[in-house]
Amino acid sequence: MAAQTADKLYAKVRQLPLKERLRLAALILNDVIPAVDEGTVWSEEDLQDIVRASLRYGAEADEES
């Protein structure tokens, strides 16, 4: 039943102007964020590792082309 309600609501939302749809999306996401488990947040070291890996991958891909 909840899926039917969400589908009906989304059909109405799709009729809104883009600016209002984006505003609604932001409101929904801001409401969901507190429910996110803080244990899944990346540390500063994690972020640095992924940046290094991405840069290395990009450099290697550039060399191959």
Buried (B, 14 or more C-beta within 10 A) or exposed (E): EEEEEEEEEEEEEEEEEEEEEEEEEEEEEEEEEEEEEEEEEEEEEEEEEEEEEEEEEEEEEEEEE
